[in-house]
Amino acid sequence: MIKSKNIKKTLSASFTAILAFSLISPVYGDASTTTAAGASTISAKVSAKLNQQFSDSEYVTYLVKLKDQVDTESVAKHAFQKASADQISPAAAKLSVRTTVVNSLIETAEKSQQPVEEYLKKEVNNGGVKKYKSYFIVNALAVTSTKEVLDNLATLPEVDKILPDETRELQKVEIDKDAQPAVEEATAEQAAVDTAVTEENAQKSVEESVYKDAVTPSRAEWNISKIKAPQVWAKGIDGKGVVVANLDTGVEYTHPALKRKWRGLNASGQVVNPELSWYDAVNGASLPTDSNGHGTHTMGTSVGSDSNGTNEIGVAPGAKWIAVRVFNPSTTDSILLDGGQWLLAPVDKNGKKHPELAPDVVNNSWGGGPGLDEWYRPVTKAWRAAQIFPEFSAGNTTLSNPGGPGSVANPANLPEAYATGATDVNNKLASFSLRGPSPYGEVKPEISAPGVNIRSSVPGGVYEGGWNGTSMAGPHTAGLAALLLQAKPSLTVDQLEDVISKTATPLTDSQYKTSPNNGYGYGLIDALAAVNSVLN
């Protein structure tokens, strides 16, 4: 039986915050010599993979996850109740909830991690620890140390698990540089449909075509027109006032389709407090950059457009963007945790955290393997509790994951992630798009968007078409969330998901005969229907 994701989420009429969070706390005394009982404890807590890594290297980086838990759903719920009692505006309520969630996470981590850090600092001086970094979004630490230090940490009763700092690869995107403009195929497809309809429907089609021509910029890419974004722009809704982020390979901020939309620039085009609108968790670059191209392309589909209207590549061209570089093009779990944490509360040059500057939407055009793996679940839960819309691409087929039922990638397969699959110009599911259900028995992906032969911005200030992947589909959903938040800023994450799903155009085929299904989810996103539903 297919379960809808909505049965796991509670939708409130005004403002509801979400989800539970699982983590840890500690109290540590001086580490002592490992006993037989201690050896048993170590074996139970430490990943076997780390033993192999230590056989190859004296120093290994790993993640120490603590036991003390922050229930972000409960924290957010109580914060909203207080905001409602104070009768503050929806915008103020969102900020109050977000700030409360972040403060609760920080306070728990600082209190529980203090004894651990004292031990680690001592071992830094002794040479047992090369470096370490603490996190609050998962109440954990990334540690690079000797095996002796790891064993001592494992004996502490407050430590839950010690896990490898896994390497993660960016999902491979196929680029067909010889691909013809997809808009030509769309025109031919529509012509074939028009010749087959009745006179009445043909007349209706003509009327709709006239309306579309009146409101659609001639330079809008086929995929942008396909989801009816230009009709939404004609209503004066283009994402203005909303901030979209991505965790990706970075963004070329000087690109003509993106420069004036970066939040780090003021009205005069001068860079102001760039560290609050860009974070390079890989190389530490002070200004947005992208040597790969993936992040520039995905951000272009979310918010891109040039100033003269010749390249309408983005769904929400009025929105601002911020970005985190976490891939180069590979990455590690600790880097992804670091980037996810920064989004929750950007950090200024003095180290002060600013939850009020967190984005409204985050696009994640990346993912790992299929199956149950909850390593990133605390991050998605924290984002949701802070009312940050967490869009994830469903993932692409690979040699190790050839697709089929249950193949949807992690973290897109988590209950808290809103996953997007890829369709082509004919609204057919892309052959590479991974399928559900999720390991939790839920429909995955939840939604579909164009992901074949997509043209967008790439480094060098230019544009490139022929990009294929669910990475290209996801930014459409992120852009739609931005349009909806301008139309109705009080919308919660749950409400955004509900609106996008319920207003989608159902899609079926010979394999998926009913909707929703585990190929297309609820169908192709429809920006016009979605925005109209909240305006009405």
C-alpha positions as CSV (number, residue, x, y, z in Angstrom):
1,M,0.0,0.0,0.0
2,I,1.3,3.5,-0.9
3,K,1.2,5.9,2.0
4,S,0.9,9.6,1.5
5,K,3.5,11.7,3.3
6,N,0.7,13.9,4.5
7,I,-0.4,11.3,7.1
8,K,2.9,12.0,8.9
9,K,2.5,15.7,9.0
10,T,0.1,18.0,10.8
11,L,-1.1,21.0,8.8
12,S,-2.2,24.0,10.9
13,A,-4.4,26.8,9.6
14,S,-2.0,29.5,10.8
15,F,1.5,28.6,11.7
16,T,2.7,25.2,12.7
17,A,6.3,24.1,13.3
18,I,7.5,20.7,12.8
19,L,9.3,17.6,13.6
20,A,11.4,15.8,16.1
21,F,15.1,15.7,16.4
22,S,17.4,13.0,17.8
23,L,20.7,13.6,19.3
24,I,22.8,13.7,22.5
25,S,24.6,15.1,25.6
26,P,27.8,14.4,27.5
27,V,29.7,14.7,30.7
28,Y,33.3,13.6,30.5
29,G,35.9,12.9,33.0
30,D,39.5,12.2,32.3
31,A,39.9,9.3,29.9
32,S,41.2,6.1,31.5
33,T,42.7,2.9,30.3
34,T,40.3,0.7,28.4
35,T,39.0,-2.2,30.4
36,A,37.3,-5.4,29.2
37,A,33.9,-3.8,29.8
38,G,35.2,-0.7,28.1
39,A,36.2,-2.7,25.0
40,S,32.7,-4.1,24.8
41,T,31.3,-0.6,25.0
42,I,33.7,0.6,22.3
43,S,32.7,-2.2,20.0
44,A,29.0,-1.4,20.4
45,K,29.4,2.3,19.7
46,V,32.1,2.5,17.1
47,S,31.5,1.7,13.4
48,A,33.6,-1.3,12.3
49,K,34.6,0.7,9.3
50,L,36.7,3.0,11.5
51,N,38.9,0.1,12.6
52,Q,39.9,-0.5,9.1
53,Q,40.6,3.2,8.5
54,F,42.9,3.3,11.5
55,S,44.8,0.2,10.2
56,D,45.7,2.4,7.2
57,S,46.3,5.7,9.0
58,E,47.4,7.0,12.4
59,Y,44.9,9.9,12.3
60,V,41.4,9.5,11.1
61,T,38.5,11.9,10.9
62,Y,35.2,10.6,12.4
63,L,31.9,11.9,13.8
64,V,31.1,11.7,17.5
65,K,27.3,11.8,18.1
66,L,26.0,12.5,21.6
67,K,22.9,11.3,23.3
68,D,21.2,14.4,24.6
69,Q,18.2,15.1,22.4
70,V,16.4,18.3,21.3
71,D,12.8,17.7,20.3
72,T,12.6,20.5,17.7
73,E,8.9,19.7,17.0
74,S,8.0,20.4,20.6
75,V,10.3,23.4,20.9
76,A,8.7,25.0,17.8
77,K,5.2,24.1,18.8
78,H,5.6,25.9,22.2
79,A,7.3,28.9,20.5
80,F,4.4,29.2,18.2
81,Q,1.9,29.0,21.0
82,K,3.6,31.8,22.7
83,A,3.7,33.9,19.5
84,S,0.0,33.3,19.0
85,A,-0.7,34.3,22.6
86,D,1.3,37.5,22.0
87,Q,-0.7,38.1,18.8
88,I,2.3,39.0,16.7
89,S,2.4,38.9,13.0
90,P,3.0,35.7,11.0
91,A,6.4,37.0,9.9
92,A,7.4,37.8,13.5
93,A,6.0,34.4,14.6
94,K,8.2,32.6,12.1
95,L,11.2,34.4,13.2
96,S,10.4,33.8,16.9
97,V,10.0,30.1,16.3
98,R,13.2,29.9,14.2
99,T,15.2,31.8,16.8
100,T,13.9,29.6,19.6
101,V,14.7,26.4,17.8
102,V,18.3,27.6,17.0
103,N,18.9,28.8,20.6
104,S,17.6,25.5,22.0
105,L,20.0,23.5,19.8
106,I,22.9,25.7,20.6
107,E,22.3,25.7,24.4
108,T,22.0,21.9,24.4
109,A,25.2,21.4,22.4
110,E,27.2,23.9,24.4
111,K,26.2,22.3,27.7
112,S,26.6,18.7,26.7
113,Q,29.8,19.1,24.7
114,Q,31.8,21.1,27.2
115,P,33.4,18.2,29.0
116,V,34.2,16.5,25.7
117,E,35.9,19.6,24.3
118,E,37.9,19.9,27.5
119,Y,39.3,16.4,26.9
120,L,39.8,17.1,23.2
121,K,41.7,20.3,23.9
122,K,44.0,18.4,26.2
123,E,44.6,15.8,23.6
124,V,45.4,18.6,21.0
125,N,48.3,19.6,23.2
126,N,49.3,16.0,23.7
127,G,49.3,15.3,20.0
128,G,46.4,12.8,20.1
129,V,44.0,15.2,18.3
130,K,44.9,17.1,15.1
131,K,41.6,19.0,15.0
132,Y,38.0,19.0,15.9
133,K,34.8,20.9,15.3
134,S,31.6,21.0,17.2
135,Y,28.1,21.2,15.7
136,F,24.8,22.1,17.2
137,I,22.4,21.1,14.4
138,V,23.2,17.4,15.3
139,N,24.9,17.9,18.7
140,A,28.0,16.1,17.4
141,L,31.7,16.7,16.8
142,A,33.9,16.0,13.9
143,V,37.3,14.8,15.3
144,T,40.6,13.9,13.7
145,S,42.6,11.8,16.2
146,T,44.4,8.7,17.0
147,K,42.7,5.4,17.8
148,E,43.4,5.8,21.5
149,V,41.5,9.0,21.6
150,L,38.5,7.5,19.8
151,D,38.5,4.5,22.2
152,N,38.5,6.9,25.2
153,L,35.6,8.9,23.7
154,A,33.6,5.7,23.2
155,T,33.8,4.7,26.8
156,L,31.9,7.9,27.9
157,P,28.3,7.1,28.7
158,E,27.0,10.3,27.1
159,V,28.4,9.3,23.6
160,D,25.8,7.6,21.4
161,K,27.7,6.6,18.3
162,I,31.1,7.2,16.6
163,L,30.7,7.1,12.8
164,P,33.0,7.4,9.8
165,D,33.1,10.8,8.1
166,E,31.9,9.3,4.8
167,T,32.8,10.7,1.4
168,R,29.9,11.8,-0.7
169,E,29.8,12.4,-4.4
170,L,27.8,14.9,-6.3
171,Q,25.2,13.2,-8.4
172,K,26.4,12.9,-12.0
173,V,24.6,15.1,-14.5
174,E,24.5,14.2,-18.2
175,I,25.2,17.2,-20.5
176,D,24.1,16.8,-24.1
177,K,25.7,19.7,-25.9
178,D,24.2,18.6,-29.2
179,A,20.6,18.7,-27.8
180,Q,18.2,20.8,-29.8
181,P,16.0,23.4,-28.0
182,A,13.3,21.5,-26.3
183,V,10.8,24.3,-27.0
184,E,10.7,23.1,-30.6
185,E,9.6,19.6,-29.5
186,A,7.0,21.2,-27.2
187,T,5.5,23.2,-30.1
188,A,5.3,20.1,-32.2
189,E,3.7,18.1,-29.4
190,Q,1.1,20.8,-28.8
191,A,0.3,21.0,-32.5
192,A,-0.4,17.2,-32.6
193,V,-2.7,17.5,-29.6
194,D,-4.6,20.5,-31.1
195,T,-5.4,18.6,-34.3
196,A,-7.0,15.8,-32.3
197,V,-9.3,17.7,-30.0
198,T,-12.9,18.7,-30.7
199,E,-13.9,22.0,-32.1
200,E,-15.0,23.2,-28.7
201,N,-11.7,22.2,-27.1
202,A,-9.8,23.5,-30.0
203,Q,-11.4,26.9,-29.5
204,K,-10.6,26.7,-25.8
205,S,-7.0,25.9,-26.7
206,V,-6.8,28.9,-28.9
207,E,-8.1,31.2,-26.2
208,E,-5.6,29.8,-23.7
209,S,-2.9,30.2,-26.3
210,V,-3.7,33.8,-26.8
211,Y,-3.7,34.4,-23.0
212,K,-0.4,32.6,-22.7
213,D,1.2,34.7,-25.5
214,A,0.0,37.8,-23.8
215,V,1.7,37.1,-20.5
216,T,4.6,34.9,-21.4
217,P,8.0,36.6,-22.2
218,S,9.2,35.3,-25.5
219,R,12.6,34.4,-24.0
220,A,11.3,32.2,-21.3
221,E,12.8,28.7,-21.5
222,W,10.5,25.8,-22.4
223,N,10.7,24.4,-18.9
224,I,9.8,27.7,-17.3
225,S,6.8,28.0,-19.6
226,K,5.9,24.4,-19.0
227,I,5.2,24.9,-15.3
228,K,3.3,28.2,-16.1
229,A,5.7,30.5,-14.2
230,P,5.3,33.4,-16.7
231,Q,1.6,33.6,-16.0
232,V,2.4,34.0,-12.3
233,W,4.9,36.8,-13.1
234,A,2.1,38.6,-15.0
235,K,0.2,38.8,-11.6
236,G,3.1,40.7,-10.1
237,I,4.5,37.6,-8.3
238,D,8.1,36.7,-9.1
239,G,9.5,35.7,-5.7
240,K,10.3,39.3,-4.4
241,G,11.1,39.4,-0.7
242,V,12.0,35.6,-0.6
243,V,15.4,34.1,-0.1
244,V,16.4,30.9,-1.9
245,A,19.6,29.0,-1.0
246,N,21.4,25.9,-2.4
247,L,23.9,23.5,-1.0
248,D,25.9,22.8,-4.0
249,T,29.3,23.4,-5.8
250,G,29.0,27.2,-5.3
251,V,27.6,29.9,-7.5
252,E,29.3,32.3,-9.9
253,Y,27.9,35.5,-8.4
254,T,29.1,37.7,-11.3
255,H,27.0,35.9,-13.8
256,P,24.6,38.4,-15.5
257,A,21.6,36.2,-14.6
258,L,22.5,36.0,-10.9
259,K,24.6,39.0,-9.8
260,R,22.0,41.5,-9.0
261,K,20.0,38.8,-7.1
262,W,22.7,37.9,-4.7
263,R,21.8,39.1,-1.2
264,G,25.5,40.1,-0.6
265,L,25.2,43.1,-2.9
266,N,23.4,46.3,-2.0
267,A,21.4,48.5,-4.4
268,S,24.5,50.1,-5.7
269,G,26.1,46.8,-6.6
270,Q,28.6,46.9,-3.7
271,V,29.5,43.8,-1.7
272,V,28.2,44.2,1.9
273,N,28.8,41.5,4.6
274,P,29.4,38.7,2.1
275,E,29.9,36.2,4.9
276,L,26.2,36.4,5.8
277,S,25.1,35.5,2.2
278,W,27.8,33.0,1.2
279,Y,29.7,30.2,3.0
280,D,32.4,28.1,1.5
281,A,32.6,25.0,3.7
282,V,35.1,23.4,1.3
283,N,37.8,26.0,0.5
284,G,36.9,29.1,2.5
285,A,36.5,31.5,-0.5
286,S,35.3,34.9,0.7
287,L,33.1,35.5,-2.3
288,P,30.7,33.2,-4.2
289,T,32.5,31.1,-6.8
290,D,31.9,27.9,-8.7
291,S,34.6,25.9,-10.5
292,N,32.2,23.1,-11.3
293,G,29.1,24.7,-12.8
294,H,26.5,22.5,-11.2
295,G,25.6,25.1,-8.5
296,T,25.4,28.0,-10.9
297,H,23.1,26.0,-13.2
298,T,20.7,24.9,-10.4
299,M,20.6,28.4,-8.9
300,G,19.8,29.9,-12.4
301,T,16.8,27.6,-12.7
302,S,15.5,28.8,-9.3
303,V,16.0,32.5,-9.6
304,G,17.9,33.4,-12.8
305,S,17.2,36.1,-15.4
306,D,19.3,38.7,-17.1
307,S,18.5,42.4,-17.0
308,N,17.5,42.8,-20.7
309,G,15.0,39.9,-20.7
310,T,16.8,37.8,-23.2
311,N,17.4,34.8,-20.9
312,E,14.4,34.0,-18.7
313,I,15.8,30.9,-17.1
314,G,14.5,31.0,-13.5
315,V,11.1,30.2,-11.9
316,A,11.3,33.1,-9.3
317,P,13.4,35.8,-10.9
318,G,12.5,38.3,-8.3
319,A,13.9,36.3,-5.4
320,K,17.3,36.8,-3.7
321,W,19.7,34.0,-3.3
322,I,22.4,32.9,-0.9
323,A,24.6,29.8,-1.2
324,V,26.8,27.3,0.5
325,R,29.6,25.4,-1.3
326,V,29.7,21.9,0.1
327,F,30.9,20.0,-3.1
328,N,34.1,20.3,-5.0
329,P,32.8,18.0,-6.5
330,S,33.1,15.4,-3.7
331,T,32.5,16.1,-0.1
332,T,32.2,14.5,3.4
333,D,29.4,14.2,5.9
334,S,31.1,16.7,8.2
335,I,31.2,19.3,5.4
336,L,27.5,18.7,4.6
337,L,26.6,19.1,8.3
338,D,28.6,22.3,8.5
339,G,26.8,23.7,5.5
340,G,23.4,22.7,6.7
341,Q,24.1,24.3,10.1
342,W,25.2,27.6,8.6
343,L,22.0,27.8,6.6
344,L,20.0,27.6,9.9
345,A,21.9,30.6,11.3
346,P,24.4,32.5,9.0
347,V,27.5,33.6,10.9
348,D,29.0,37.1,10.7
349,K,32.7,38.0,10.8
350,N,32.6,38.3,14.6
351,G,31.1,34.8,15.0
352,K,27.6,35.9,15.9
353,K,24.8,33.6,14.5
354,H,21.9,35.2,12.6
355,P,18.8,33.0,12.4
356,E,16.9,35.9,11.1
357,L,19.0,35.7,7.9
358,A,18.3,32.1,7.2
359,P,16.8,31.4,3.8
360,D,13.1,30.6,3.2
361,V,13.9,27.7,0.8
362,V,16.9,25.5,0.3
363,N,17.5,23.5,-2.9
364,N,19.5,20.3,-2.5
365,S,20.4,18.9,-5.9
366,W,22.4,16.1,-4.4
367,G,22.0,12.7,-2.8
368,G,23.5,9.3,-2.0
369,G,22.4,5.8,-2.2
370,P,19.0,4.2,-1.6
371,G,17.6,2.7,1.5
372,L,17.3,3.6,5.2
373,D,20.1,6.0,6.2
374,E,19.2,8.7,8.7
375,W,22.6,10.5,8.9
376,Y,21.1,13.8,7.5
377,R,17.7,13.5,9.1
378,P,18.4,15.8,12.0
379,V,19.4,18.5,9.6
380,T,16.1,18.2,7.6
381,K,14.2,18.2,10.9
382,A,15.9,21.3,12.1
383,W,15.3,23.1,8.9
384,R,11.6,22.2,9.0
385,A,11.3,23.3,12.6
386,A,12.8,26.6,11.6
387,Q,10.4,26.9,8.7
388,I,13.0,26.4,5.9
389,F,11.5,24.5,3.0
390,P,13.7,21.5,2.3
391,E,13.6,20.5,-1.4
392,F,15.7,17.5,-2.5
393,S,16.3,15.9,-5.9
394,A,15.1,12.3,-6.1
395,G,18.4,11.2,-7.6
396,N,19.7,9.7,-10.8
397,T,20.4,6.1,-11.8
398,T,24.1,5.0,-11.5
399,L,26.0,1.8,-11.9
400,S,25.5,1.0,-8.3
401,N,21.8,2.2,-8.3
402,P,20.2,1.2,-11.6
403,G,16.8,2.5,-10.4
404,G,13.5,0.7,-10.0
405,P,11.1,0.5,-7.0
406,G,12.6,1.9,-3.8
407,S,15.6,3.4,-5.5
408,V,15.0,7.0,-4.5
409,A,18.2,8.5,-3.0
410,N,18.9,9.5,0.5
411,P,18.3,12.2,1.9
412,A,15.4,12.7,-0.6
413,N,13.8,9.5,0.7
414,L,13.5,10.9,4.3
415,P,9.9,11.8,5.5
416,E,11.1,15.4,6.2
417,A,12.5,16.0,2.6
418,Y,10.3,17.1,-0.3
419,A,11.6,15.2,-3.3
420,T,11.4,16.1,-6.9
421,G,11.6,13.7,-9.9
422,A,12.4,14.6,-13.4
423,T,10.2,14.8,-16.5
424,D,10.9,15.6,-20.2
425,V,9.2,18.0,-22.6
426,N,6.4,15.5,-23.2
427,N,5.7,15.1,-19.4
428,K,7.2,11.6,-19.4
429,L,9.3,10.4,-16.5
430,A,13.0,10.6,-17.3
431,S,14.7,7.3,-17.6
432,F,17.3,8.3,-15.0
433,S,14.8,9.6,-12.4
434,L,14.8,7.3,-9.3
435,R,11.6,5.8,-8.0
436,G,9.8,5.3,-4.7
437,P,8.5,4.2,-2.3
438,S,10.6,5.5,0.5
439,P,12.0,3.2,3.2
440,Y,9.1,4.6,5.3
441,G,6.4,3.4,2.9
442,E,5.7,6.9,1.6
443,V,5.1,8.2,-1.9
444,K,8.5,9.3,-3.4
445,P,9.2,11.6,-5.1
446,E,6.3,13.8,-4.0
447,I,6.4,15.9,-7.2
448,S,7.9,16.2,-10.7
449,A,9.4,19.0,-12.7
450,P,11.3,19.4,-16.0
451,G,14.7,17.8,-15.8
452,V,15.7,16.9,-19.4
453,N,17.5,19.3,-21.7
454,I,17.5,22.2,-19.3
455,R,19.2,25.5,-20.3
456,S,20.5,27.7,-17.5
457,S,23.5,29.7,-16.3
458,V,27.0,28.3,-16.2
459,P,30.3,29.8,-15.1
460,G,31.9,32.3,-17.5
461,G,28.8,34.5,-17.7
462,V,27.2,32.2,-20.3
463,Y,24.3,29.8,-20.7
464,E,24.2,26.1,-21.6
465,G,21.4,23.8,-22.5
466,G,21.2,20.0,-22.7
467,W,21.6,19.4,-18.9
468,N,19.8,16.3,-17.7
469,G,19.2,15.2,-14.1
470,T,16.9,15.4,-11.2
471,S,19.4,18.1,-10.1
472,M,17.8,20.2,-12.8
473,A,14.2,19.4,-11.8
474,G,14.6,20.2,-8.1
475,P,15.3,24.0,-8.5
476,H,11.9,24.4,-10.2
477,T,10.2,23.2,-7.0
478,A,12.4,25.5,-4.9
479,G,11.5,28.5,-7.2
480,L,7.8,27.6,-6.9
481,A,8.0,27.7,-3.1
482,A,9.5,31.2,-3.4
483,L,6.6,32.3,-5.6
484,L,4.1,30.9,-3.1
485,L,5.8,32.6,-0.2
486,Q,5.6,36.0,-1.9
487,A,1.9,35.4,-2.6
488,K,1.2,34.3,1.0
489,P,4.2,34.8,3.4
490,S,2.5,33.1,6.3
491,L,2.6,29.7,4.6
492,T,4.3,27.0,6.6
493,V,6.5,24.2,5.2
494,D,3.6,21.8,5.6
495,Q,1.3,24.1,3.8
496,L,3.7,24.7,1.0
497,E,4.0,21.0,0.4
498,D,0.3,20.6,0.5
499,V,-0.4,23.3,-2.0
500,I,2.3,22.2,-4.4
501,S,1.2,18.6,-4.3
502,K,-2.6,19.2,-4.6
503,T,-2.3,21.7,-7.5
504,A,0.1,19.6,-9.6
505,T,-1.0,18.1,-12.9
506,P,-1.4,14.4,-12.3
507,L,0.9,12.2,-14.5
508,T,0.5,8.6,-15.2
509,D,1.8,6.1,-17.8
510,S,1.7,2.4,-18.5
511,Q,3.7,1.6,-15.4
512,Y,2.1,4.1,-13.1
513,K,-1.6,4.0,-13.9
514,T,-3.0,6.0,-10.9
515,S,-1.9,9.2,-9.2
516,P,-0.1,9.8,-6.9
517,N,2.5,7.2,-7.7
518,N,6.1,6.4,-7.1
519,G,7.4,7.7,-10.4
520,Y,5.8,11.1,-10.8
521,G,4.5,11.7,-7.2
522,Y,1.5,13.9,-7.4
523,G,2.5,15.1,-10.9
524,L,4.0,18.0,-12.7
525,I,4.2,21.2,-10.7
526,D,1.8,23.9,-11.8
527,A,2.9,27.4,-10.6
528,L,-0.2,29.2,-11.8
529,A,-2.6,26.7,-10.1
530,A,-0.6,26.7,-7.0
531,V,-0.4,30.5,-6.7
532,N,-4.0,31.0,-7.6
533,S,-5.0,28.5,-4.9
534,V,-3.4,30.6,-2.1
535,L,-4.5,33.9,-3.6
536,N,-8.1,32.7,-3.7
